[in-house]
Amino acid sequence: MILSENDYNGITETLYLSKNPAVRQEIEEGLKSGLSECIPENEVEW
């Protein structure tokens, strides 16, 4: 299987973040959220 650099970087970032239990829990809770609970990408502040 061949991955793009962008996909690879996304996977490694996810693995890095999932090492932190608090971040892991937030990710897992976010995955359970319904689409109606989410905000549009263009409204996300960085």
ABEGO torsion letter per residue (X at the ends): XBBBAAAAAAAAAAAAAAABAAAAAAAAAAAABBAAABBBAAABBX
